[in-house]
Amino acid sequence: MSKLKSKPQKPRTIEIPKVEKRVRNDFQNLQSEINQSRTRKTNKNGFISVGSKNKGLYIPYGVRNYDYDLYPQYLIALGKNSSTLSSAIRLRKNFIHGGGLLDTSLNAYKINENYTVADFVKYLCGQEARFEAQAFHLNYTLEGKISELNFLQFERLRQEQPDPKGNINNIAIVQFYDAYIYRMPTNNYIEFYPKFSESWTKTQEQIWQNSKDAESFAAALRQFCGQIYYDFQVEDGAFYYPEPVYDTVQIDADTQPTLKESKRADIRDRFKANLVVNEYGVDTNDNESVNAIKESWRPFVESDGSRTVIRTAPSPEMKPDIDVINTTLDLSKQYQYAEQSIKQNIREAFHFPEILYSFSQAGKLGQSQEIENAVSWGNLIVKEQKQRVEQTLKKVFDRFYLKELQNKEWKLKDFSFELPSGV
């Protein structure tokens, strides 16, 4: 069997005006930047317009207030900054992946020069866990078999504007190197790839359409940039892009790093107050009045760790003679309550039993039967995501050029957990 595996040509691009190049390799300051939205130029349908002749419109990844097109980048930043969200996503990935493929003989086969089937399975499970979607690049042989599979950064993918029939024919890979500042792709170009089609006839049309005066199909295939597989579970209100289950707890995940910063500042300052406020005309024995006054000053408790001490007295003459700035504040209970509340909200969004987040203390937290029941429930929760991964594997490898991977049972093991002996 002949296997044409040529270097794909550069996909069609759309030039956009260059601006000051400010490459950002980390998300350290993304949180402060996402609060400063910029106006985007869109057409009447709300699609972002790039290029000189209004060509290459793509649908912005706008969810809720994140219509500046950086929503998936924001999700990644949340996961990096919130330890609770990160552990929940990792737990979800582990349950989707389970123990890998039931047929372990398939793991070692190569999907490209660098990665194996086992790597591809983990990659898909990771995308399902974080974005509830799957996306990758692929190309073909002359016989219509898939010749290779390549990983993509999901957060850079956008769907092109639908045609008059409502079909989306292309997927854009957007260069977002300095989008953190400019709120738009400004780094030279956007690459458009044909969207994956299960029909070989449709794929052949794409190959010819993306060739430049090719004299033969083989020559056209050598010029073909490949396709992008892009799929997710369409939900009500989410027709163009996926919205993960933890979209509802963004505020909680965003609050956790702020809480940590505040706690660090308090520990550094040894929990000392920075300001003393005296309120007069209040009976110090009237707890209700005292608490009401303290509550009114709560907004002035800053996130950088500074704290305000509120003291009450019936009159100025009866206030303490000395204003002690270095009053020690007992904030341990407040931190404990806030941290527990954040963890609980984030974990509830994933629906996993609490015991699954504490395997290291499993022996203390419950009997083996309780843990087994929790694991069974966890496998049930991710059943839909696991099936979606299995369907994608079946769809792709039934058309892969290696006969050893065709017509196989692409099933994932359920997640299992064995307790240490004696527990």
Secondary structure, DSSP 8 states (H G I E B T S, - for coil): ------------EEE------------TTHHHHTTS-----B-TTS-B--STTS---B-----TT-TTS-HHHHHHHHHHH-HHHHHHHHHHHHHHHTTSBSSGGGTTSBSSSS-BHHHHHHHHHHHHHHHSEEEEEEEE-TTS-EEEEE---GGGEEEB---TTS---EEEEE--TTHHHHSS--SSEEEEEEB--S-HHHHHHHHHHTSSS-SSHHHHHHH---EEEEEE--BTTBSSS---GGGGGHHHHHHHHHHHHHHHHHHHTTTB-SEEEEEES--TT-HHHHHHHHHHTGGGS-TTS--EEEEEESSGGGS-SS--TT-B---HHHHHHHHHHHHHHHHHHHT--GGGG-GGGHHHH--HHHHHHHHHHHHHHTHHHHHHHHHHHHHHHTTBS-GGGTT----B--------TT-
